[in-house]
Amino acid sequence: MVVKVAGYAAAFGLGWWLAGALPRHPEADGPVSPWVRVRPIGAAERVMFVTSLWSWRRVVVGGLMLVGGGVAGDAGVGLAVAGVFLVLVVLGVFEASQAWCRLQVDAGGVSVALPWLRVRRSVPWGWVRYAEVGDRVPKGRYKWDDSSWGWGAVGGRGPVLVVWLADGRRLVFSTPEAETGAALVNGWLERLRGSRSC
């Protein structure tokens, strides 16, 4: 087993070395489009926008896994039952800990965080083209991990903040305050890049 793991690690390292560095993320440097809503931000102004998203589905699924783990732990003795118990408890805690997600827009860019897991993904302003509001989640898959469509945190119906990235993908976040968030994202872009295109 040790030889297998060492072989996999060596193969991974060799592949990483042969492939070279990851390509640079494309930069967006043009002015903000004239058709998007902008909340102008003055040169001396400091503005931050924070909103949260709760996923009750994740709370319920995590709770069911914890209950299932408790039932499996009480059901009997044996290594197999203990393994099932442990797996269900770990997965239940992990699922429930993703129930609360937070979006922040500030001078550094746009970031999405899972506070209970202490995980944060940030998008610097150089990667952002513009932001808009959608009345529903756009077609595609928008979860914490990347997809060809983009990433984000979505849940239920309602308005979504859609941040268009320089590589053509999107960061999507469900929030009732999507209009405010989009106006501030575009305001920061206008402040950093200059006047709007006509």
ZIBELGI-V98536 format. One record per backbone hydrogen bond with DSSP energy under -0.5 kcal/mol. NH is the residue of the N-H (numbers start at 1). CO is the residue of the C=O. E is the energy in kcal/mol with one decimal. If there is no record, write none. Layout:
BEGIN
NH & CO & E
NH & CO & E
END
This chain:
BEGIN
5 & 1 & -2.4
6 & 2 & -2.5
7 & 3 & -2.3
8 & 4 & -2.6
9 & 5 & -2.5
10 & 6 & -2.4
11 & 7 & -2.5
12 & 8 & -2.5
13 & 9 & -2.5
14 & 10 & -2.5
15 & 11 & -2.5
16 & 12 & -2.5
17 & 13 & -2.3
18 & 14 & -2.6
19 & 15 & -2.3
20 & 16 & -1.4
28 & 126 & -3.9
29 & 27 & -0.6
36 & 33 & -1.0
39 & 183 & -2.2
40 & 38 & -0.7
42 & 40 & -0.5
45 & 42 & -0.9
47 & 45 & -0.5
49 & 105 & -2.5
51 & 103 & -2.1
53 & 101 & -2.7
55 & 99 & -2.4
56 & 54 & -0.7
59 & 55 & -1.4
60 & 56 & -2.5
61 & 57 & -2.9
62 & 58 & -2.5
63 & 59 & -2.5
64 & 60 & -2.6
65 & 61 & -2.2
66 & 62 & -2.2
67 & 63 & -2.7
68 & 64 & -2.8
69 & 65 & -2.5
70 & 66 & -2.3
71 & 67 & -2.6
72 & 68 & -2.5
73 & 69 & -2.2
74 & 70 & -1.8
75 & 71 & -1.3
76 & 72 & -0.6
82 & 78 & -1.9
83 & 79 & -2.2
84 & 80 & -2.1
85 & 81 & -2.5
86 & 82 & -2.4
87 & 83 & -2.5
88 & 84 & -2.6
89 & 85 & -2.3
90 & 86 & -2.5
91 & 87 & -2.6
92 & 88 & -2.4
93 & 89 & -2.5
94 & 90 & -2.4
95 & 91 & -2.7
96 & 92 & -2.5
97 & 93 & -2.0
98 & 94 & -0.5
98 & 95 & -1.1
99 & 96 & -1.6
101 & 53 & -2.4
101 & 99 & -0.5
102 & 113 & -2.7
103 & 51 & -3.0
104 & 111 & -2.8
105 & 49 & -2.9
106 & 109 & -2.2
109 & 106 & -1.3
110 & 123 & -2.3
111 & 104 & -2.7
112 & 121 & -2.8
113 & 102 & -3.0
114 & 119 & -2.8
115 & 113 & -0.7
117 & 114 & -1.1
118 & 114 & -1.0
119 & 114 & -1.6
121 & 112 & -3.0
123 & 110 & -3.2
125 & 108 & -0.5
127 & 124 & -2.0
128 & 125 & -1.3
129 & 164 & -3.1
130 & 164 & -1.0
132 & 162 & -2.6
134 & 160 & -2.6
142 & 140 & -0.5
143 & 145 & -0.6
147 & 150 & -1.0
151 & 170 & -2.1
152 & 143 & -2.0
153 & 172 & -2.0
154 & 142 & -0.5
158 & 135 & -0.5
160 & 134 & -2.6
161 & 173 & -3.0
162 & 132 & -2.9
162 & 160 & -0.6
163 & 161 & -0.6
163 & 171 & -3.0
164 & 130 & -2.7
164 & 162 & -0.7
165 & 169 & -2.9
166 & 127 & -2.8
168 & 165 & -1.8
170 & 149 & -1.8
171 & 163 & -2.4
172 & 151 & -2.0
172 & 170 & -0.6
173 & 161 & -2.1
174 & 153 & -2.2
175 & 159 & -1.6
178 & 175 & -1.1
181 & 177 & -2.3
182 & 178 & -2.7
183 & 179 & -2.2
184 & 180 & -2.1
185 & 181 & -2.5
186 & 182 & -2.5
187 & 183 & -1.9
188 & 184 & -2.7
189 & 185 & -2.2
190 & 186 & -2.5
191 & 187 & -2.4
192 & 188 & -2.4
193 & 189 & -2.6
194 & 190 & -1.8
197 & 32 & -1.6
END
